[in-house]
Amino acid sequence: MSTRQTFQPRIFDIKEANGLIPQLEKLLVAFEKKYETFKRLQDELFFEELLEGSSPPEIRFQELEKALVQMEEEVEKIQRFGCLLRHLQQGLVDFLAQKEGEKIYYCWRRGEKEIGYYHTLRGGFFERRPLH
């Protein structure tokens, strides 16, 4: 039985959003490692099947499924903060906020020290603007 929670966005102020960046960095690194494990297992299974001409043992598929579940758990940890994960490999995260009475997204990309950009609700990464 799944314990998956539905995503519940919240409205952030800039201090709250910036305060999550160290934790988000760690979670994205953890996800990346689990993704690499998943891709390695997937490639191994493909080559085993290709070279041997038969399906690999069930235990190998269970390893792949376990890696997939672990990646999903990292995504859920990020979503529990109430921010919106836009792109895992690029580390794009949006935080719902308000600027001059209008709802916007603070836009952060992995590696940036703090949030320096925002975009409209309909906009995206390529339409982000400097906060100041």
HELIX and SHEET records of a PDB file:
HELIX    1   1 ILE A   14  GLU A   52  1                                  39    
HELIX    2   2 GLU A   58  GLN A   79  1                                  22    
HELIX    3   3 PHE A  125  GLU A  127  5                                   3    
SHEET    1   A 5 LEU A  84  HIS A  87  0                                        
SHEET    2   A 5 LEU A  92  LYS A  99 -1                                        
SHEET    3   A 5 GLU A 102  ARG A 109 -1                                        
SHEET    4   A 5 TYR A 117  THR A 120 -1                                        
SHEET    5   A 5 ARG A 129  PRO A 130 -1                                        
END                                                                             
